[in-house]
Amino acid sequence: MENIIHYSDILAIPFFIVLIVYIASKQNKTIIEYILMCFAICGLCCDILFSIYFLFYKKTECNI
C-alpha cells in the first residue's frame, strides 16, 4: 500500500508536462502564470528525481 504514493508520483509526470506546455503556449502571460510555470517545472524535476530513485536505487527490504 505504501508504494501507491510512488506510483502516483510516476503518474503525475505527464500531467506536469501538459501543464508546462499549456502555460508556455499562452500569449501575454501574467506574473501568476510565470510563477505557476516555475512551480510546475520544479515539481516535474523533483518528481522525476524521486521516481528514478524509487525505480532504480531503492533497496528492497527483507522482513525475515
PDBQT receptor file of N, H, CA, C and O in Angstrom, charges set to zero:
ATOM      1  N   MET A   1       0.815  -1.202   0.000  1.00  0.00    +0.000 N 
ATOM      2  CA  MET A   1       0.000   0.000   0.000  1.00  0.00    +0.000 C 
ATOM      3  C   MET A   1       0.861   1.269   0.000  1.00  0.00    +0.000 C 
ATOM      4  O   MET A   1       0.449   2.290  -0.551  1.00  0.00    +0.000 OA
ATOM      5  N   GLU A   2       2.042   1.217   0.608  1.00  0.00    +0.000 N 
ATOM      6  H   GLU A   2       2.376   0.387   1.056  1.00  0.00    +0.000 HD
ATOM      7  CA  GLU A   2       2.870   2.418   0.642  1.00  0.00    +0.000 C 
ATOM      8  C   GLU A   2       3.464   2.741  -0.721  1.00  0.00    +0.000 C 
ATOM      9  O   GLU A   2       3.878   3.877  -0.951  1.00  0.00    +0.000 OA
ATOM     10  N   ASN A   3       3.517   1.781  -1.623  1.00  0.00    +0.000 N 
ATOM     11  H   ASN A   3       3.181   0.858  -1.436  1.00  0.00    +0.000 HD
ATOM     12  CA  ASN A   3       4.065   2.036  -2.959  1.00  0.00    +0.000 C 
ATOM     13  C   ASN A   3       3.127   2.848  -3.831  1.00  0.00    +0.000 C 
ATOM     14  O   ASN A   3       3.548   3.381  -4.858  1.00  0.00    +0.000 OA
ATOM     15  N   ILE A   4       1.857   2.954  -3.440  1.00  0.00    +0.000 N 
ATOM     16  H   ILE A   4       1.516   2.522  -2.606  1.00  0.00    +0.000 HD
ATOM     17  CA  ILE A   4       0.909   3.708  -4.261  1.00  0.00    +0.000 C 
ATOM     18  C   ILE A   4       1.310   5.178  -4.358  1.00  0.00    +0.000 C 
ATOM     19  O   ILE A   4       1.016   5.837  -5.356  1.00  0.00    +0.000 OA
ATOM     20  N   ILE A   5       1.974   5.691  -3.336  1.00  0.00    +0.000 N 
ATOM     21  H   ILE A   5       2.212   5.156  -2.525  1.00  0.00    +0.000 HD
ATOM     22  CA  ILE A   5       2.455   7.071  -3.377  1.00  0.00    +0.000 C 
ATOM     23  C   ILE A   5       3.505   7.226  -4.470  1.00  0.00    +0.000 C 
ATOM     24  O   ILE A   5       3.514   8.226  -5.188  1.00  0.00    +0.000 OA
ATOM     25  N   HIS A   6       4.380   6.248  -4.595  1.00  0.00    +0.000 N 
ATOM     26  H   HIS A   6       4.373   5.436  -4.011  1.00  0.00    +0.000 HD
ATOM     27  CA  HIS A   6       5.434   6.311  -5.614  1.00  0.00    +0.000 C 
ATOM     28  C   HIS A   6       4.842   6.166  -7.011  1.00  0.00    +0.000 C 
ATOM     29  O   HIS A   6       5.278   6.836  -7.948  1.00  0.00    +0.000 OA
ATOM     30  N   TYR A   7       3.851   5.294  -7.149  1.00  0.00    +0.000 N 
ATOM     31  H   TYR A   7       3.497   4.750  -6.388  1.00  0.00    +0.000 HD
ATOM     32  CA  TYR A   7       3.237   5.131  -8.461  1.00  0.00    +0.000 C 
ATOM     33  C   TYR A   7       2.442   6.370  -8.858  1.00  0.00    +0.000 C 
ATOM     34  O   TYR A   7       2.385   6.706 -10.041  1.00  0.00    +0.000 OA
ATOM     35  N   SER A   8       1.834   7.048  -7.907  1.00  0.00    +0.000 N 
ATOM     36  H   SER A   8       1.880   6.776  -6.946  1.00  0.00    +0.000 HD
ATOM     37  CA  SER A   8       1.127   8.286  -8.238  1.00  0.00    +0.000 C 
ATOM     38  C   SER A   8       2.119   9.387  -8.617  1.00  0.00    +0.000 C 
ATOM     39  O   SER A   8       1.796  10.246  -9.437  1.00  0.00    +0.000 OA
ATOM     40  N   ASP A   9       3.327   9.375  -8.030  1.00  0.00    +0.000 N 
ATOM     41  H   ASP A   9       3.590   8.677  -7.364  1.00  0.00    +0.000 HD
ATOM     42  CA  ASP A   9       4.364  10.319  -8.456  1.00  0.00    +0.000 C 
ATOM     43  C   ASP A   9       4.748  10.077  -9.910  1.00  0.00    +0.000 C 
ATOM     44  O   ASP A   9       4.927  11.022 -10.679  1.00  0.00    +0.000 OA
ATOM     45  N   ILE A  10       4.872   8.818 -10.279  1.00  0.00    +0.000 N 
ATOM     46  H   ILE A  10       4.727   8.050  -9.655  1.00  0.00    +0.000 HD
ATOM     47  CA  ILE A  10       5.202   8.479 -11.665  1.00  0.00    +0.000 C 
ATOM     48  C   ILE A  10       4.078   8.915 -12.597  1.00  0.00    +0.000 C 
ATOM     49  O   ILE A  10       4.334   9.404 -13.698  1.00  0.00    +0.000 OA
ATOM     50  N   LEU A  11       2.841   8.738 -12.161  1.00  0.00    +0.000 N 
ATOM     51  H   LEU A  11       2.633   8.341 -11.267  1.00  0.00    +0.000 HD
ATOM     52  CA  LEU A  11       1.685   9.120 -12.972  1.00  0.00    +0.000 C 
ATOM     53  C   LEU A  11       1.575  10.637 -13.125  1.00  0.00    +0.000 C 
ATOM     54  O   LEU A  11       1.023  11.113 -14.118  1.00  0.00    +0.000 OA
ATOM     55  N   ALA A  12       2.082  11.393 -12.174  1.00  0.00    +0.000 N 
ATOM     56  H   ALA A  12       2.530  11.006 -11.368  1.00  0.00    +0.000 HD
ATOM     57  CA  ALA A  12       1.975  12.856 -12.206  1.00  0.00    +0.000 C 
ATOM     58  C   ALA A  12       2.915  13.492 -13.231  1.00  0.00    +0.000 C 
ATOM     59  O   ALA A  12       2.694  14.633 -13.635  1.00  0.00    +0.000 OA
ATOM     60  N   ILE A  13       3.945  12.787 -13.653  1.00  0.00    +0.000 N 
ATOM     61  H   ILE A  13       4.125  11.860 -13.324  1.00  0.00    +0.000 HD
ATOM     62  CA  ILE A  13       4.927  13.359 -14.584  1.00  0.00    +0.000 C 
ATOM     63  C   ILE A  13       4.281  13.845 -15.882  1.00  0.00    +0.000 C 
ATOM     64  O   ILE A  13       4.557  14.972 -16.294  1.00  0.00    +0.000 OA
ATOM     65  N   PRO A  14       3.431  13.047 -16.552  1.00  0.00    +0.000 N 
ATOM     66  CA  PRO A  14       2.813  13.566 -17.783  1.00  0.00    +0.000 C 
ATOM     67  C   PRO A  14       1.911  14.778 -17.540  1.00  0.00    +0.000 C 
ATOM     68  O   PRO A  14       1.797  15.649 -18.403  1.00  0.00    +0.000 OA
ATOM     69  N   PHE A  15       1.272  14.836 -16.374  1.00  0.00    +0.000 N 
ATOM     70  H   PHE A  15       1.364  14.128 -15.673  1.00  0.00    +0.000 HD
ATOM     71  CA  PHE A  15       0.408  15.975 -16.081  1.00  0.00    +0.000 C 
ATOM     72  C   PHE A  15       1.219  17.251 -15.861  1.00  0.00    +0.000 C 
ATOM     73  O   PHE A  15       0.783  18.336 -16.249  1.00  0.00    +0.000 OA
ATOM     74  N   PHE A  16       2.382  17.131 -15.246  1.00  0.00    +0.000 N 
ATOM     75  H   PHE A  16       2.736  16.250 -14.931  1.00  0.00    +0.000 HD
ATOM     76  CA  PHE A  16       3.269  18.286 -15.126  1.00  0.00    +0.000 C 
ATOM     77  C   PHE A  16       3.703  18.759 -16.514  1.00  0.00    +0.000 C 
ATOM     78  O   PHE A  16       3.749  19.961 -16.774  1.00  0.00    +0.000 OA
ATOM     79  N   ILE A  17       4.019  17.825 -17.395  1.00  0.00    +0.000 N 
ATOM     80  H   ILE A  17       3.982  16.848 -17.184  1.00  0.00    +0.000 HD
ATOM     81  CA  ILE A  17       4.444  18.186 -18.749  1.00  0.00    +0.000 C 
ATOM     82  C   ILE A  17       3.323  18.902 -19.494  1.00  0.00    +0.000 C 
ATOM     83  O   ILE A  17       3.565  19.906 -20.163  1.00  0.00    +0.000 OA
ATOM     84  N   VAL A  18       2.095  18.391 -19.382  1.00  0.00    +0.000 N 
ATOM     85  H   VAL A  18       1.899  17.575 -18.838  1.00  0.00    +0.000 HD
ATOM     86  CA  VAL A  18       0.953  19.033 -20.042  1.00  0.00    +0.000 C 
ATOM     87  C   VAL A  18       0.741  20.443 -19.490  1.00  0.00    +0.000 C 
ATOM     88  O   VAL A  18       0.471  21.370 -20.253  1.00  0.00    +0.000 OA
ATOM     89  N   LEU A  19       0.859  20.610 -18.177  1.00  0.00    +0.000 N 
ATOM     90  H   LEU A  19       1.078  19.856 -17.558  1.00  0.00    +0.000 HD
ATOM     91  CA  LEU A  19       0.697  21.931 -17.575  1.00  0.00    +0.000 C 
ATOM     92  C   LEU A  19       1.760  22.903 -18.063  1.00  0.00    +0.000 C 
ATOM     93  O   LEU A  19       1.458  24.057 -18.365  1.00  0.00    +0.000 OA
ATOM     94  N   ILE A  20       2.996  22.443 -18.140  1.00  0.00    +0.000 N 
ATOM     95  H   ILE A  20       3.241  21.505 -17.894  1.00  0.00    +0.000 HD
ATOM     96  CA  ILE A  20       4.084  23.314 -18.601  1.00  0.00    +0.000 C 
ATOM     97  C   ILE A  20       3.881  23.710 -20.056  1.00  0.00    +0.000 C 
ATOM     98  O   ILE A  20       4.068  24.874 -20.411  1.00  0.00    +0.000 OA
ATOM     99  N   VAL A  21       3.500  22.758 -20.902  1.00  0.00    +0.000 N 
ATOM    100  H   VAL A  21       3.348  21.813 -20.614  1.00  0.00    +0.000 HD
ATOM    101  CA  VAL A  21       3.266  23.059 -22.321  1.00  0.00    +0.000 C 
ATOM    102  C   VAL A  21       2.095  24.023 -22.470  1.00  0.00    +0.000 C 
ATOM    103  O   VAL A  21       2.141  24.943 -23.286  1.00  0.00    +0.000 OA
ATOM    104  N   TYR A  22       1.040  23.806 -21.673  1.00  0.00    +0.000 N 
ATOM    105  H   TYR A  22       1.003  23.058 -21.010  1.00  0.00    +0.000 HD
ATOM    106  CA  TYR A  22      -0.128  24.692 -21.754  1.00  0.00    +0.000 C 
ATOM    107  C   TYR A  22       0.233  26.127 -21.373  1.00  0.00    +0.000 C 
ATOM    108  O   TYR A  22      -0.113  27.068 -22.087  1.00  0.00    +0.000 OA
ATOM    109  N   ILE A  23       0.922  26.288 -20.261  1.00  0.00    +0.000 N 
ATOM    110  H   ILE A  23       1.203  25.523 -19.681  1.00  0.00    +0.000 HD
ATOM    111  CA  ILE A  23       1.265  27.637 -19.812  1.00  0.00    +0.000 C 
ATOM    112  C   ILE A  23       2.283  28.277 -20.755  1.00  0.00    +0.000 C 
ATOM    113  O   ILE A  23       2.200  29.474 -21.028  1.00  0.00    +0.000 OA
ATOM    114  N   ALA A  24       3.232  27.501 -21.250  1.00  0.00    +0.000 N 
ATOM    115  H   ALA A  24       3.299  26.528 -21.029  1.00  0.00    +0.000 HD
ATOM    116  CA  ALA A  24       4.253  28.059 -22.146  1.00  0.00    +0.000 C 
ATOM    117  C   ALA A  24       3.655  28.508 -23.478  1.00  0.00    +0.000 C 
ATOM    118  O   ALA A  24       4.175  29.427 -24.111  1.00  0.00    +0.000 OA
ATOM    119  N   SER A  25       2.576  27.872 -23.904  1.00  0.00    +0.000 N 
ATOM    120  H   SER A  25       2.154  27.126 -23.390  1.00  0.00    +0.000 HD
ATOM    121  CA  SER A  25       1.995  28.222 -25.202  1.00  0.00    +0.000 C 
ATOM    122  C   SER A  25       1.050  29.421 -25.128  1.00  0.00    +0.000 C 
ATOM    123  O   SER A  25       0.641  29.946 -26.164  1.00  0.00    +0.000 OA
ATOM    124  N   LYS A  26       0.702  29.857 -23.929  1.00  0.00    +0.000 N 
ATOM    125  H   LYS A  26       1.034  29.431 -23.088  1.00  0.00    +0.000 HD
ATOM    126  CA  LYS A  26      -0.189  31.007 -23.788  1.00  0.00    +0.000 C 
ATOM    127  C   LYS A  26       0.528  32.301 -24.160  1.00  0.00    +0.000 C 
ATOM    128  O   LYS A  26       1.720  32.464 -23.901  1.00  0.00    +0.000 OA
ATOM    129  N   GLN A  27      -0.208  33.201 -24.763  1.00  0.00    +0.000 N 
ATOM    130  H   GLN A  27      -1.176  33.068 -24.974  1.00  0.00    +0.000 HD
ATOM    131  CA  GLN A  27       0.305  34.528 -25.090  1.00  0.00    +0.000 C 
ATOM    132  C   GLN A  27      -0.027  35.473 -23.944  1.00  0.00    +0.000 C 
ATOM    133  O   GLN A  27      -1.031  35.279 -23.258  1.00  0.00    +0.000 OA
ATOM    134  N   ASN A  28       0.789  36.482 -23.728  1.00  0.00    +0.000 N 
ATOM    135  H   ASN A  28       1.605  36.640 -24.285  1.00  0.00    +0.000 HD
ATOM    136  CA  ASN A  28       0.567  37.513 -22.715  1.00  0.00    +0.000 C 
ATOM    137  C   ASN A  28       0.337  36.917 -21.325  1.00  0.00    +0.000 C 
ATOM    138  O   ASN A  28      -0.717  37.109 -20.719  1.00  0.00    +0.000 OA
ATOM    139  N   LYS A  29       1.333  36.197 -20.839  1.00  0.00    +0.000 N 
ATOM    140  H   LYS A  29       2.189  36.041 -21.332  1.00  0.00    +0.000 HD
ATOM    141  CA  LYS A  29       1.227  35.571 -19.522  1.00  0.00    +0.000 C 
ATOM    142  C   LYS A  29       1.285  36.615 -18.417  1.00  0.00    +0.000 C 
ATOM    143  O   LYS A  29       1.975  37.628 -18.533  1.00  0.00    +0.000 OA
ATOM    144  N   THR A  30       0.548  36.347 -17.344  1.00  0.00    +0.000 N 
ATOM    145  H   THR A  30      -0.012  35.524 -17.251  1.00  0.00    +0.000 HD
ATOM    146  CA  THR A  30       0.611  37.208 -16.171  1.00  0.00    +0.000 C 
ATOM    147  C   THR A  30       1.729  36.715 -15.260  1.00  0.00    +0.000 C 
ATOM    148  O   THR A  30       2.311  35.656 -15.495  1.00  0.00    +0.000 OA
ATOM    149  N   ILE A  31       2.021  37.480 -14.230  1.00  0.00    +0.000 N 
ATOM    150  H   ILE A  31       1.549  38.340 -14.039  1.00  0.00    +0.000 HD
ATOM    151  CA  ILE A  31       3.067  37.096 -13.283  1.00  0.00    +0.000 C 
ATOM    152  C   ILE A  31       2.685  35.812 -12.549  1.00  0.00    +0.000 C 
ATOM    153  O   ILE A  31       3.553  35.002 -12.224  1.00  0.00    +0.000 OA
ATOM    154  N   ILE A  32       1.402  35.625 -12.291  1.00  0.00    +0.000 N 
ATOM    155  H   ILE A  32       0.696  36.283 -12.555  1.00  0.00    +0.000 HD
ATOM    156  CA  ILE A  32       0.939  34.400 -11.626  1.00  0.00    +0.000 C 
ATOM    157  C   ILE A  32       1.199  33.182 -12.515  1.00  0.00    +0.000 C 
ATOM    158  O   ILE A  32       1.576  32.122 -12.015  1.00  0.00    +0.000 OA
ATOM    159  N   GLU A  33       1.004  33.323 -13.803  1.00  0.00    +0.000 N 
ATOM    160  H   GLU A  33       0.697  34.184 -14.210  1.00  0.00    +0.000 HD
ATOM    161  CA  GLU A  33       1.254  32.207 -14.720  1.00  0.00    +0.000 C 
ATOM    162  C   GLU A  33       2.741  31.886 -14.805  1.00  0.00    +0.000 C 
ATOM    163  O   GLU A  33       3.114  30.719 -14.927  1.00  0.00    +0.000 OA
ATOM    164  N   TYR A  34       3.589  32.898 -14.743  1.00  0.00    +0.000 N 
ATOM    165  H   TYR A  34       3.287  33.846 -14.644  1.00  0.00    +0.000 HD
ATOM    166  CA  TYR A  34       5.032  32.630 -14.694  1.00  0.00    +0.000 C 
ATOM    167  C   TYR A  34       5.414  31.907 -13.404  1.00  0.00    +0.000 C 
ATOM    168  O   TYR A  34       6.240  30.995 -13.421  1.00  0.00    +0.000 OA
ATOM    169  N   ILE A  35       4.822  32.310 -12.305  1.00  0.00    +0.000 N 
ATOM    170  H   ILE A  35       4.151  33.051 -12.292  1.00  0.00    +0.000 HD
ATOM    171  CA  ILE A  35       5.095  31.640 -11.024  1.00  0.00    +0.000 C 
ATOM    172  C   ILE A  35       4.597  30.195 -11.064  1.00  0.00    +0.000 C 
ATOM    173  O   ILE A  35       5.296  29.288 -10.614  1.00  0.00    +0.000 OA
ATOM    174  N   LEU A  36       3.405  29.979 -11.595  1.00  0.00    +0.000 N 
ATOM    175  H   LEU A  36       2.837  30.716 -11.961  1.00  0.00    +0.000 HD
ATOM    176  CA  LEU A  36       2.879  28.613 -11.723  1.00  0.00    +0.000 C 
ATOM    177  C   LEU A  36       3.768  27.745 -12.613  1.00  0.00    +0.000 C 
ATOM    178  O   LEU A  36       3.989  26.569 -12.326  1.00  0.00    +0.000 OA
ATOM    179  N   MET A  37       4.276  28.337 -13.697  1.00  0.00    +0.000 N 
ATOM    180  H   MET A  37       4.097  29.293 -13.931  1.00  0.00    +0.000 HD
ATOM    181  CA  MET A  37       5.148  27.575 -14.576  1.00  0.00    +0.000 C 
ATOM    182  C   MET A  37       6.451  27.217 -13.871  1.00  0.00    +0.000 C 
ATOM    183  O   MET A  37       6.966  26.114 -14.056  1.00  0.00    +0.000 OA
ATOM    184  N   CYS A  38       6.988  28.123 -13.072  1.00  0.00    +0.000 N 
ATOM    185  H   CYS A  38       6.569  29.018 -12.921  1.00  0.00    +0.000 HD
ATOM    186  CA  CYS A  38       8.209  27.822 -12.310  1.00  0.00    +0.000 C 
ATOM    187  C   CYS A  38       7.963  26.689 -11.310  1.00  0.00    +0.000 C 
ATOM    188  O   CYS A  38       8.784  25.782 -11.178  1.00  0.00    +0.000 OA
ATOM    189  N   PHE A  39       6.831  26.750 -10.611  1.00  0.00    +0.000 N 
ATOM    190  H   PHE A  39       6.165  27.487 -10.719  1.00  0.00    +0.000 HD
ATOM    191  CA  PHE A  39       6.490  25.675  -9.679  1.00  0.00    +0.000 C 
ATOM    192  C   PHE A  39       6.285  24.343 -10.411  1.00  0.00    +0.000 C 
ATOM    193  O   PHE A  39       6.691  23.292  -9.916  1.00  0.00    +0.000 OA
ATOM    194  N   ALA A  40       5.659  24.391 -11.578  1.00  0.00    +0.000 N 
ATOM    195  H   ALA A  40       5.329  25.246 -11.980  1.00  0.00    +0.000 HD
ATOM    196  CA  ALA A  40       5.429  23.168 -12.345  1.00  0.00    +0.000 C 
ATOM    197  C   ALA A  40       6.752  22.571 -12.825  1.00  0.00    +0.000 C 
ATOM    198  O   ALA A  40       6.918  21.352 -12.814  1.00  0.00    +0.000 OA
ATOM    199  N   ILE A  41       7.686  23.411 -13.241  1.00  0.00    +0.000 N 
ATOM    200  H   ILE A  41       7.552  24.402 -13.250  1.00  0.00    +0.000 HD
ATOM    201  CA  ILE A  41       8.996  22.921 -13.677  1.00  0.00    +0.000 C 
ATOM    202  C   ILE A  41       9.757  22.315 -12.503  1.00  0.00    +0.000 C 
ATOM    203  O   ILE A  41      10.370  21.256 -12.637  1.00  0.00    +0.000 OA
ATOM    204  N   CYS A  42       9.717  22.988 -11.347  1.00  0.00    +0.000 N 
ATOM    205  H   CYS A  42       9.219  23.849 -11.239  1.00  0.00    +0.000 HD
ATOM    206  CA  CYS A  42      10.369  22.444 -10.144  1.00  0.00    +0.000 C 
ATOM    207  C   CYS A  42       9.718  21.134  -9.709  1.00  0.00    +0.000 C 
ATOM    208  O   CYS A  42      10.409  20.188  -9.332  1.00  0.00    +0.000 OA
ATOM    209  N   GLY A  43       8.391  21.082  -9.760  1.00  0.00    +0.000 N 
ATOM    210  H   GLY A  43       7.830  21.851 -10.065  1.00  0.00    +0.000 HD
ATOM    211  CA  GLY A  43       7.676  19.853  -9.409  1.00  0.00    +0.000 C 
ATOM    212  C   GLY A  43       8.003  18.719 -10.353  1.00  0.00    +0.000 C 
ATOM    213  O   GLY A  43       8.161  17.577  -9.923  1.00  0.00    +0.000 OA
ATOM    214  N   LEU A  44       8.107  19.020 -11.633  1.00  0.00    +0.000 N 
ATOM    215  H   LEU A  44       7.978  19.948 -11.982  1.00  0.00    +0.000 HD
ATOM    216  CA  LEU A  44       8.457  17.990 -12.609  1.00  0.00    +0.000 C 
ATOM    217  C   LEU A  44       9.856  17.443 -12.344  1.00  0.00    +0.000 C 
ATOM    218  O   LEU A  44      10.065  16.230 -12.355  1.00  0.00    +0.000 OA
ATOM    219  N   CYS A  45      10.812  18.339 -12.105  1.00  0.00    +0.000 N 
ATOM    220  H   CYS A  45      10.642  19.324 -12.095  1.00  0.00    +0.000 HD
ATOM    221  CA  CYS A  45      12.186  17.892 -11.836  1.00  0.00    +0.000 C 
ATOM    222  C   CYS A  45      12.256  17.035 -10.574  1.00  0.00    +0.000 C 
ATOM    223  O   CYS A  45      12.892  15.981 -10.572  1.00  0.00    +0.000 OA
ATOM    224  N   CYS A  46      11.610  17.483  -9.512  1.00  0.00    +0.000 N 
ATOM    225  H   CYS A  46      11.093  18.339  -9.514  1.00  0.00    +0.000 HD
ATOM    226  CA  CYS A  46      11.608  16.701  -8.264  1.00  0.00    +0.000 C 
ATOM    227  C   CYS A  46      10.921  15.363  -8.459  1.00  0.00    +0.000 C 
ATOM    228  O   CYS A  46      11.403  14.338  -7.976  1.00  0.00    +0.000 OA
ATOM    229  N   ASP A  47       9.798  15.367  -9.165  1.00  0.00    +0.000 N 
ATOM    230  H   ASP A  47       9.407  16.200  -9.557  1.00  0.00    +0.000 HD
ATOM    231  CA  ASP A  47       9.061  14.130  -9.395  1.00  0.00    +0.000 C 
ATOM    232  C   ASP A  47       9.886  13.136 -10.204  1.00  0.00    +0.000 C 
ATOM    233  O   ASP A  47       9.861  11.938  -9.923  1.00  0.00    +0.000 OA
ATOM    234  N   ILE A  48      10.612  13.621 -11.200  1.00  0.00    +0.000 N 
ATOM    235  H   ILE A  48      10.631  14.595 -11.428  1.00  0.00    +0.000 HD
ATOM    236  CA  ILE A  48      11.467  12.740 -11.992  1.00  0.00    +0.000 C 
ATOM    237  C   ILE A  48      12.585  12.160 -11.130  1.00  0.00    +0.000 C 
ATOM    238  O   ILE A  48      12.886  10.969 -11.214  1.00  0.00    +0.000 OA
ATOM    239  N   LEU A  49      13.201  13.005 -10.299  1.00  0.00    +0.000 N 
ATOM    240  H   LEU A  49      12.956  13.973 -10.231  1.00  0.00    +0.000 HD
ATOM    241  CA  LEU A  49      14.268  12.509  -9.423  1.00  0.00    +0.000 C 
ATOM    242  C   LEU A  49      13.758  11.473  -8.423  1.00  0.00    +0.000 C 
ATOM    243  O   LEU A  49      14.397  10.443  -8.214  1.00  0.00    +0.000 OA
ATOM    244  N   PHE A  50      12.606  11.746  -7.807  1.00  0.00    +0.000 N 
ATOM    245  H   PHE A  50      12.087  12.584  -7.978  1.00  0.00    +0.000 HD
ATOM    246  CA  PHE A  50      12.030  10.793  -6.851  1.00  0.00    +0.000 C 
ATOM    247  C   PHE A  50      11.660   9.480  -7.535  1.00  0.00    +0.000 C 
ATOM    248  O   PHE A  50      11.844   8.407  -6.961  1.00  0.00    +0.000 OA
ATOM    249  N   SER A  51      11.139   9.562  -8.757  1.00  0.00    +0.000 N 
ATOM    250  H   SER A  51      10.989  10.434  -9.224  1.00  0.00    +0.000 HD
ATOM    251  CA  SER A  51      10.759   8.350  -9.482  1.00  0.00    +0.000 C 
ATOM    252  C   SER A  51      11.982   7.528  -9.875  1.00  0.00    +0.000 C 
ATOM    253  O   SER A  51      11.963   6.301  -9.786  1.00  0.00    +0.000 OA
ATOM    254  N   ILE A  52      13.043   8.201 -10.306  1.00  0.00    +0.000 N 
ATOM    255  H   ILE A  52      13.058   9.198 -10.378  1.00  0.00    +0.000 HD
ATOM    256  CA  ILE A  52      14.281   7.488 -10.642  1.00  0.00    +0.000 C 
ATOM    257  C   ILE A  52      14.843   6.808  -9.408  1.00  0.00    +0.000 C 
ATOM    258  O   ILE A  52      15.285   5.661  -9.474  1.00  0.00    +0.000 OA
ATOM    259  N   TYR A  53      14.827   7.510  -8.283  1.00  0.00    +0.000 N 
ATOM    260  H   TYR A  53      14.468   8.442  -8.230  1.00  0.00    +0.000 HD
ATOM    261  CA  TYR A  53      15.317   6.915  -7.036  1.00  0.00    +0.000 C 
ATOM    262  C   TYR A  53      14.488   5.691  -6.663  1.00  0.00    +0.000 C 
ATOM    263  O   TYR A  53      15.044   4.660  -6.285  1.00  0.00    +0.000 OA
ATOM    264  N   PHE A  54      13.163   5.794  -6.765  1.00  0.00    +0.000 N 
ATOM    265  H   PHE A  54      12.712   6.632  -7.072  1.00  0.00    +0.000 HD
ATOM    266  CA  PHE A  54      12.298   4.678  -6.409  1.00  0.00    +0.000 C 
ATOM    267  C   PHE A  54      12.505   3.488  -7.338  1.00  0.00    +0.000 C 
ATOM    268  O   PHE A  54      12.549   2.345  -6.883  1.00  0.00    +0.000 OA
ATOM    269  N   LEU A  55      12.632   3.750  -8.640  1.00  0.00    +0.000 N 
ATOM    270  H   LEU A  55      12.596   4.678  -9.009  1.00  0.00    +0.000 HD
ATOM    271  CA  LEU A  55      12.706   2.649  -9.601  1.00  0.00    +0.000 C 
ATOM    272  C   LEU A  55      14.071   1.968  -9.640  1.00  0.00    +0.000 C 
ATOM    273  O   LEU A  55      14.149   0.759  -9.855  1.00  0.00    +0.000 OA
ATOM    274  N   PHE A  56      15.150   2.730  -9.435  1.00  0.00    +0.000 N 
ATOM    275  H   PHE A  56      15.087   3.713  -9.260  1.00  0.00    +0.000 HD
ATOM    276  CA  PHE A  56      16.463   2.162  -9.676  1.00  0.00    +0.000 C 
ATOM    277  C   PHE A  56      17.363   2.055  -8.449  1.00  0.00    +0.000 C 
ATOM    278  O   PHE A  56      18.242   1.193  -8.417  1.00  0.00    +0.000 OA
ATOM    279  N   TYR A  57      17.173   2.896  -7.448  1.00  0.00    +0.000 N 
ATOM    280  H   TYR A  57      16.459   3.596  -7.474  1.00  0.00    +0.000 HD
ATOM    281  CA  TYR A  57      18.127   2.929  -6.339  1.00  0.00    +0.000 C 
ATOM    282  C   TYR A  57      17.581   2.464  -5.005  1.00  0.00    +0.000 C 
ATOM    283  O   TYR A  57      18.351   2.276  -4.063  1.00  0.00    +0.000 OA
ATOM    284  N   LYS A  58      16.279   2.273  -4.895  1.00  0.00    +0.000 N 
ATOM    285  H   LYS A  58      15.654   2.426  -5.660  1.00  0.00    +0.000 HD
ATOM    286  CA  LYS A  58      15.708   1.862  -3.631  1.00  0.00    +0.000 C 
ATOM    287  C   LYS A  58      16.026   0.388  -3.377  1.00  0.00    +0.000 C 
ATOM    288  O   LYS A  58      15.785  -0.468  -4.228  1.00  0.00    +0.000 OA
ATOM    289  N   LYS A  59      16.566   0.112  -2.205  1.00  0.00    +0.000 N 
ATOM    290  H   LYS A  59      16.762   0.808  -1.514  1.00  0.00    +0.000 HD
ATOM    291  CA  LYS A  59      16.883  -1.265  -1.834  1.00  0.00    +0.000 C 
ATOM    292  C   LYS A  59      15.613  -1.963  -1.367  1.00  0.00    +0.000 C 
ATOM    293  O   LYS A  59      14.780  -1.367  -0.684  1.00  0.00    +0.000 OA
ATOM    294  N   THR A  60      15.477  -3.203  -1.736  1.00  0.00    +0.000 N 
ATOM    295  H   THR A  60      16.154  -3.687  -2.291  1.00  0.00    +0.000 HD
ATOM    296  CA  THR A  60      14.327  -3.968  -1.271  1.00  0.00    +0.000 C 
ATOM    297  C   THR A  60      14.569  -4.410   0.164  1.00  0.00    +0.000 C 
ATOM    298  O   THR A  60      15.676  -4.796   0.538  1.00  0.00    +0.000 OA
ATOM    299  N   GLU A  61      13.510  -4.343   0.954  1.00  0.00    +0.000 N 
ATOM    300  H   GLU A  61      12.610  -4.029   0.650  1.00  0.00    +0.000 HD
ATOM    301  CA  GLU A  61      13.613  -4.721   2.345  1.00  0.00    +0.000 C 
ATOM    302  C   GLU A  61      13.286  -6.192   2.510  1.00  0.00    +0.000 C 
ATOM    303  O   GLU A  61      12.408  -6.727   1.833  1.00  0.00    +0.000 OA
ATOM    304  N   CYS A  62      13.989  -6.831   3.402  1.00  0.00    +0.000 N 
ATOM    305  H   CYS A  62      14.703  -6.397   3.953  1.00  0.00    +0.000 HD
ATOM    306  CA  CYS A  62      13.783  -8.249   3.662  1.00  0.00    +0.000 C 
ATOM    307  C   CYS A  62      13.240  -8.381   5.082  1.00  0.00    +0.000 C 
ATOM    308  O   CYS A  62      13.941  -8.080   6.049  1.00  0.00    +0.000 OA
ATOM    309  N   ASN A  63      12.000  -8.827   5.205  1.00  0.00    +0.000 N 
ATOM    310  H   ASN A  63      11.431  -9.071   4.420  1.00  0.00    +0.000 HD
ATOM    311  CA  ASN A  63      11.369  -8.957   6.520  1.00  0.00    +0.000 C 
ATOM    312  C   ASN A  63      11.386 -10.406   6.989  1.00  0.00    +0.000 C 
ATOM    313  O   ASN A  63      10.341 -11.048   7.088  1.00  0.00    +0.000 OA
ATOM    314  N   ILE A  64      12.568 -10.909   7.274  1.00  0.00    +0.000 N 
ATOM    315  H   ILE A  64      13.417 -10.387   7.193  1.00  0.00    +0.000 HD
ATOM    316  CA  ILE A  64      12.689 -12.306   7.743  1.00  0.00    +0.000 C 
ATOM    317  C   ILE A  64      12.804 -12.310   9.235  1.00  0.00    +0.000 C 
ATOM    318  O   ILE A  64      12.916 -13.375   9.843  1.00  0.00    +0.000 OA
TER     319      ILE A  64
